[in-house]
Amino acid sequence: MAKKLVSGIIGLLPLPLTLVTVANNENVSDIFTASWIGVLCTDPLYIGVGINASHYAHSLIEDNGEFTVNIMEEGFEREIDLLGRLSGRDVDKFEQARLTAYPAKEVKAPTVLEAAISIECKVQEVLRLGTHDYYIGRVVATHVEELVLKDDKLNVEALRPIVFAAEAYWAIGRKIGQMGKTGRLRAG
Ligand SMILES: Cc1cc2nc3c(=O)[nH]c(=O)nc-3n(C[C@H](O)[C@H](O)[C@H](O)COP(=O)(O)O)c2cc1C
């Protein structure tokens, strides 16, 4: 193997592909595509999302400090792509993408009715990092579509999540291991 030092953005891959919603205190909401997102802590559960300070969503989350993360299934790549280009400053993005804003349980930001999973978060800390501010949100409610559950666990084959890598959207492939059962100690 010969690795080359590169200057462009590689980051991590694949990245989750999600729809994040926000709202201000007057219940004006927005939705945008977000991949700069990840789980930060298990107990309590925290999810962080980086939001560019120039985005409309940024002004709303600054007001209210809440957001929801929505995981869409394969088949929603057109809506996801659109919501990553349009700004809520110019258009009603829910209407443009023909998605349904559905009231959340604990936060002002709406969930996406068509999402397989919707996670409600309350911002606890903000890191001002540069182009993006990073919002660390404590998870306060999680909604999962029953069809993607099997014995109360996520059935990824049924869920068919989409991921983001190298400026493209990908379906995930086949299962190649099971946590805690795939690794083997070397003999001797
Ligand atoms: C695949 C993809 C991932 C994106 N991830 C992020 C992200 O994590 N954070 C961010 O601020 N913008 C991200 N964007 C860009 C925003 O979704 C986009 O600029 C959007 O138009 C902002 O909408 P708003 O002005 O209504 O807030 C992403 C766009 C795409 C296509």
The ligand as an SDF file (V2000), in Angstrom:
LIG
                    3D

 31 33  0  0  0  0  0  0  0  0999 V2000
  -25.4650   15.3650    1.4380 C   0  0  0  0  0  0  0  0  0  0  0  0
  -25.4930   16.7060    2.1010 C   0  0  0  0  0  0  0  0  0  0  0  0
  -25.1010   16.8360    3.4240 C   0  0  0  0  0  0  0  0  0  0  0  0
  -25.1240   18.0750    4.0590 C   0  0  0  0  0  0  0  0  0  0  0  0
  -24.7480   18.1770    5.3670 N   0  0  0  0  0  0  0  0  0  0  0  0
  -24.7910   19.3820    5.9860 C   0  0  0  0  0  0  0  0  0  0  0  0
  -24.4770   19.4790    7.3590 C   0  0  0  0  0  0  0  0  0  0  0  0
  -24.2290   18.5030    8.0610 O   0  0  0  0  0  0  0  0  0  0  0  0
  -24.4890   20.7350    7.9160 N   0  0  0  0  0  0  0  0  0  0  0  0
  -24.8190   21.8580    7.2050 C   0  0  0  0  0  0  0  0  0  0  0  0
  -24.8100   22.9520    7.7580 O   0  0  0  0  0  0  0  0  0  0  0  0
  -25.1900   21.7690    5.9040 N   0  0  0  0  0  0  0  0  0  0  0  0
  -25.1850   20.5580    5.2910 C   0  0  0  0  0  0  0  0  0  0  0  0
  -25.5570   20.4590    3.9870 N   0  0  0  0  0  0  0  0  0  0  0  0
  -25.9900   21.6680    3.2720 C   0  0  0  0  0  0  0  0  0  0  0  0
  -27.4120   22.1160    3.6500 C   0  0  0  0  0  0  0  0  0  0  0  0
  -28.3050   21.0280    3.6810 O   0  0  0  0  0  0  0  0  0  0  0  0
  -27.8790   23.1500    2.6230 C   0  0  0  0  0  0  0  0  0  0  0  0
  -26.9670   24.2150    2.5490 O   0  0  0  0  0  0  0  0  0  0  0  0
  -29.2760   23.6760    2.8690 C   0  0  0  0  0  0  0  0  0  0  0  0
  -29.6920   24.3500    1.7050 O   0  0  0  0  0  0  0  0  0  0  0  0
  -29.3870   24.6110    4.0630 C   0  0  0  0  0  0  0  0  0  0  0  0
  -30.7360   24.9670    4.1650 O   0  0  0  0  0  0  0  0  0  0  0  0
  -31.2770   26.2430    5.0000 P   0  0  0  0  0  0  0  0  0  0  0  0
  -30.6920   27.4820    4.3580 O   0  0  0  0  0  0  0  0  0  0  0  0
  -32.7670   26.1330    4.8450 O   0  0  0  0  0  0  0  0  0  0  0  0
  -30.8050   26.0950    6.3910 O   0  0  0  0  0  0  0  0  0  0  0  0
  -25.5530   19.2220    3.3410 C   0  0  0  0  0  0  0  0  0  0  0  0
  -25.9850   19.0930    2.0130 C   0  0  0  0  0  0  0  0  0  0  0  0
  -25.9680   17.8440    1.4060 C   0  0  0  0  0  0  0  0  0  0  0  0
  -26.4580   17.7260   -0.0190 C   0  0  0  0  0  0  0  0  0  0  0  0
  1  2  1  0
  2  3  1  0
  2 30  2  0
  3  4  2  0
  4  5  1  0
  4 28  1  0
  5  6  2  0
  6  7  1  0
  6 13  1  0
  7  8  2  0
  7  9  1  0
  9 10  1  0
 10 11  2  0
 10 12  1  0
 12 13  2  0
 13 14  1  0
 14 15  1  0
 14 28  1  0
 15 16  1  0
 16 17  1  0
 16 18  1  0
 18 19  1  0
 18 20  1  0
 20 21  1  0
 20 22  1  0
 22 23  1  0
 23 24  1  0
 24 25  2  0
 24 26  1  0
 24 27  1  0
 28 29  2  0
 29 30  1  0
 30 31  1  0
M  END
$$$$
